[in-house]
């Protein structure tokens, strides 16, 4: 198991490095990038992620180990508004499904089936579906994301969404918040929680010609 977990850690690190590479701050194994002070500062600033508490990290770690040992499916579930649903970009291009495209092969190498579900809907948000508990979103969600700040700005709405996720399913999901929601209060009852960070750096485009030299995601 120790060897397996070490290989799993390296696999995850390679995946993270690939994402960095898409934005021009990756470190190729062939040494083709000069690691200047400016480069390292940009890499450090690339993404500002609010690190979860030790309790939440421990809870997610235990969840991962459970899925690896049992072969259970890992389910990422999103509730939100039109932007989260991918309106204007395409449903399959929504970020939860793009996360699925990245994570599915990683989990597959660990013997776990990864599934992403987008239950966001334009003009309404999460409240209507949350009235049905988790019957619509799935009672076995492992990570539940709220992203509905355009349509649901009040704390009671987000509180209801997270409460239903914890109480109305067959397992307590990791609660993950988009901008405008704070599930941290649920840590007091043992829940694992986290939240979005923000993009801190991307290469600046100065001309059409220079843009052609940038990594695809950064153009």
C-alpha positions in Angstrom: 0.0 0.0 0.0 2.9 2.4 0.8 4.3 1.9 -2.7 0.8 2.3 -4.3 0.2 5.6 -2.4 3.6 7.0 -3.4 2.9 6.3 -7.0 -0.6 7.8 -6.6 0.9 11.0 -5.2 3.4 11.2 -8.1 0.5 10.8 -10.5 -1.5 13.6 -8.9 1.6 15.9 -8.9 2.2 15.2 -12.6 -1.4 16.2 -13.3 -1.1 19.4 -11.3 2.1 20.2 -13.2 0.3 19.7 -16.5 -2.2 22.3 -15.5 0.6 24.7 -14.6 2.1 24.0 -18.0 -1.2 25.0 -19.8 -0.8 28.5 -18.3 2.9 28.9 -19.0 4.2 28.3 -15.5 5.0 24.6 -15.7 8.4 23.1 -15.1 9.1 20.6 -18.0 11.2 17.5 -17.0 13.5 18.1 -20.0 14.8 21.4 -18.4 13.7 23.5 -21.4 12.4 26.3 -19.2 14.8 28.7 -17.4 13.8 29.0 -13.8 14.3 32.7 -13.3 13.2 34.7 -10.3 10.4 36.2 -12.3 9.2 32.8 -13.5 9.1 31.4 -10.0 7.2 34.5 -8.7 4.6 34.0 -11.5 4.4 30.3 -10.7 3.8 31.1 -7.0 1.2 33.7 -7.9 -0.6 31.6 -10.5 -3.4 30.4 -8.3 -4.4 31.6 -4.9 -6.0 28.6 -3.1 -7.5 29.0 0.3 -6.1 25.9 2.0 -8.7 23.9 3.9 -8.3 23.2 7.6 -6.5 20.0 8.8 -9.9 18.6 9.7 -11.2 19.1 6.2 -8.0 17.8 4.6 -8.1 14.7 6.8 -11.8 14.1 5.9 -11.1 14.3 2.2 -8.0 12.0 2.6 -10.1 9.4 4.3 -12.7 9.6 1.6 -10.1 9.1 -1.1 -8.6 6.1 0.7 -12.1 4.6 1.2 -12.8 4.9 -2.5 -9.5 3.4 -3.5 -10.0 0.4 -1.1 -13.6 -0.2 -2.0 -13.6 0.8 -5.7 -16.6 3.0 -5.1 -17.4 5.8 -7.6 -16.4 9.3 -6.7 -19.1 11.9 -7.6 -18.6 15.6 -8.0 -21.9 17.5 -8.0 -22.5 21.1 -8.9 -25.6 23.3 -8.1 -25.7 26.8 -9.4 -26.9 29.5 -11.8 -26.6 30.0 -15.6 -22.9 30.7 -15.7 -22.1 27.6 -13.7 -24.4 25.6 -16.1 -22.2 26.7 -19.0 -24.7 28.9 -20.8 -23.0 30.7 -23.6 -20.0 28.3 -23.6 -21.7 24.9 -23.8 -22.8 22.4 -21.2 -19.8 20.1 -21.8 -17.5 23.1 -21.5 -18.8 24.0 -18.0 -16.0 23.9 -15.5 -17.3 21.0 -13.5 -17.2 18.7 -16.6 -13.8 20.1 -17.6 -12.7 19.1 -14.1 -14.1 15.7 -14.8 -12.1 15.4 -18.0 -8.9 16.1 -16.1 -9.7 14.0 -13.0 -11.4 11.0 -14.6 -8.1 9.4 -15.9 -6.3 10.2 -12.6 -8.9 8.4 -10.6 -9.1 5.6 -13.1 -5.4 4.8 -12.5 -6.3 4.6 -8.8 -9.1 2.1 -9.5 -11.9 4.6 -8.9 -14.5 5.7 -11.3 -14.9 9.5 -11.3 -18.2 11.2 -12.4 -19.1 14.9 -12.7 -22.7 16.1 -12.5 -23.8 19.6 -13.5 -27.2 20.4 -12.0 -26.9 24.2 -12.4 -29.8 26.0 -14.1 -30.3 29.5 -15.4 -32.6 32.0 -13.8 -33.2 30.0 -10.6 -30.2 28.7 -8.8 -30.2 25.9 -6.2 -33.2 26.5 -4.0 -35.8 24.8 -6.1 -33.8 21.6 -6.4 -32.7 21.7 -2.8 -36.4 21.5 -1.8 -36.2 17.9 -3.0 -33.3 17.2 -0.6 -30.7 15.2 -2.6 -33.2 13.2 -4.6 -32.4 15.2 -7.8 -28.6 15.7 -7.3 -27.9 12.2 -6.0 -27.8 10.9 -2.4 -24.2 9.6 -2.8 -22.4 12.8 -3.8 -18.8 13.0 -2.5 -18.2 16.7 -3.2 -21.0 19.3 -3.4 -20.3 22.7 -5.0 -22.5 25.8 -4.6 -22.0 28.4 -7.3 -25.1 30.7 -7.5 -24.0 34.1 -6.4 -26.0 35.9 -9.2 -29.3 34.5 -8.2 -29.0 33.6 -4.5 -27.1 36.2 -2.5 -28.6 35.6 1.0 -27.0 33.4 3.6 -30.1 31.4 4.4 -30.2 30.2 0.8 -26.6 28.9 0.9 -27.2 27.5 4.4 -30.2 25.6 3.1 -28.2 24.2 0.2 -25.4 22.8 2.4 -27.8 21.6 5.1 -29.7 19.6 2.6 -26.5 18.1 1.2 -25.5 16.9 4.7 -28.9 15.8 5.9 -30.8 14.4 2.9 -28.2 12.1 1.3 -26.7 8.7 2.1 -23.3 10.2 2.8 -22.1 13.6 3.9 -20.3 15.3 1.0 -17.3 17.6 1.1 -18.9 21.1 0.9 -17.3 23.4 -1.6 -18.3 27.0 -2.1 -18.2 29.3 -5.1 -18.0 33.0 -4.6 -20.5 34.3 -2.0 -21.0 31.3 0.2 -19.2 30.2 3.3 -19.7 26.6 4.5 -17.0 26.9 7.2 -19.5 27.0 10.0 -20.4 23.3 9.2 -16.9 22.3 10.3 -18.1 22.6 13.9 -20.3 19.5 13.3 -17.5 17.5 11.6 -18.1 18.4 7.9 -15.3 18.8 5.5 -15.3 22.2 3.6 -13.4 24.1 1.0 -13.7 27.0 -1.4 -12.6 28.5 -4.7 -9.4 30.4 -5.0 -8.6 32.9 -7.7 -6.3 33.2 -10.7 -3.4 35.4 -9.7 -1.3 35.3 -12.8 -1.6 34.6 -16.5 0.8 35.7 -19.3 0.0 39.1 -20.8 -0.8 39.3 -24.5 1.0 42.1 -26.3 0.4 41.3 -30.0 -1.2 38.7 -32.2 2.2 37.3 -33.0 3.2 37.0 -29.4 -0.1 35.4 -28.5 0.8 32.5 -30.8 3.8 31.7 -28.6 1.7 31.4 -25.4 0.3 28.1 -24.1 -3.2 27.4 -25.4 -5.1 28.0 -22.1 -3.4 31.4 -21.6 -4.3 32.8 -25.1 
